[in-house]
Amino acid sequence: MSVVRQENQHSLTQYGYNLQEARRLSKLSTVDQIVFLTKELESYELHVVRNHVVSLPYSYWLAENGRIFSNQAQSIELELDRDERGGYYQIGISEALRLAKNNPGQLVYNYSPPGPASFDPIPDPKYAKPYNIGQLYLMYSDGEKVNNISVSVSPEGES
């Protein structure tokens, strides 16, 4: 287990926060911190507390170097875990956003099905539990940014 992973597990269980995420947020302005945390809380309430199947709308700005940001000032970078589903989740989201950006006004779909969260023979503990629902991402570019919502899809709804 990496030192960063051990440090994050320790800080989360001991203090109730992820040290790596706290360091990343501390580099943002107070306004960007508030915007980021407000969106995270709204998303948590909608998806976890209310069990709503449609996410809040999100917008993303893509930089020329391939980096993805969740604000126009490009100070809040979207973090996609390279370990989730063997990196395919990161590749899929990045490619779908790129396709949407390069095809303004066209709807781009990306589907992450239910199933294993890790393709490793012995998964990292944070990916040991499989996803029991899929996520259908609907994206389009308005020429400035890529707009996105996701819809939770149960196994019964897949067909």
N, C-alpha and C positions, 0 to 999 in steps of 0.2 A: 504494500500500500504506500502511495506516495506521501511525502511529508505534508504537501498541501492538503491532500484528502484527510490525513490524520488531524491536521490543525483545524480544518473545517468541521469535522465530526466532533472534535473536542469543544470548539467554541459554540457549536449549535446545542450540544447537550448541556454544557456548563453555563452558558450565558444566554441562550435562546436566540442567537443570531449566527449567520454564516459570516465568518471573518473575511473571506475573500470578497463576498458581495459588499460588505461594509466598507472595505478598502476602495472598491470600485466606486461606490456611491459617494465616498468622501472626496473624490476628485471632481465631483460635479458642483455646480453652483447650487445655492440653497433653493432657488426657483426650480431648477431641473430635478433636484432631489424630491421636492414636494410633488411635482408633476408625475415623476416616475412612481413614487410610492402610492399616490392617489390612484393611478391606473391599476397598479398591482392589487390594491385593496378592493377596488370596484370589480375587477376580474375575479378575484377570490370569492367575493360575496355572490356574484352572479352564478359562477360555475359550481362552487362548493356548497355554499349555504343555501342558495335557492335551487340548485340542481337544474339550472336553465341550460337548454341544449345549444343556444346560439350565443356566441361570444359578443363582447363589446366590439365595436369597429376599431380597428387599429390602422395606422398609417406608417409606412416605412419609406425612408429615403436611402437610395443606393449610391454609394460613392464609386468613383471610377476604379478604385483599387479592389472592388468587390465587397468592401465592408458595408454592413447594413445598420442603419440607425433608426431609432424610433422617435426622433425629433428633428425638425428642420435645421436646427443649429448644428446637427451632427455631433452632439456631445454625449448622447446616450446610445451606446452600441448594443445591438441585439446580440445576445450570447446564445449560441446554439452548441450544445454539448457534443463534442466529437465522439464520445463513447456511446451515446444513445443509439441503439439499433445499428451498431457497427459503423457509425458515421453516416448512414444512409438518410437519417432524418435531417441532418445538417445539409447534406447535398441536395435533398429534395426541396426543402424550403428555399434554399439559396437559388436553386435553378428556377423554381416557380416564380419567385420574386423577380429574377432577371428577365424571364419570359414576359411577365406582366409589364415591366418597365419598357421593354423593347417593342411592345405591341399595345400602345395606348388605346383605351376604349374596348379592348378585347378581354373577355372573362377567362381567367386561367384557374383551373382546378388542380388541387393536389390532395391526395388522400393518404392518410397514415392509418392503416388498418389495425384492428385489435390484434393482440398477440404478444410475443415476447418483446420486452423493452431492451433486451440485450441478446446478441447473437453469440456471445462468448460461452464456452462450455461451462465455466464457473463464473457466473455474472457478478459484477460489482454489486454489493448489497443495495445500493440505491436503485439498481435496475433488476433486482431479483424477482420482483412482482410483475407479472405481465399486465399489459393494458387490456381492460375488459371492454373498452369502447374504441371506436375509430374516430378520427378527426378529419372532416372534409373542409379544406381551406378554399375559400373563394376570393380571388384577387383580381384587381384591375388597376390600371394606371390612368390617372387623369392628366398625364403629361408632366406633372411636377413630383408626384409621390405615388406609391403603390398603396392602395386601400385594401384591407383584408378583414374578413370575418371568418370564424370557424364554426362548424356545426358538428356537435357530437352525434355519432351514429352508433346505435346499439347493434350487436350481432344480428338481431332479428330484422333490423332496418337495412342491412347491407344489400339484400336482394332487391 
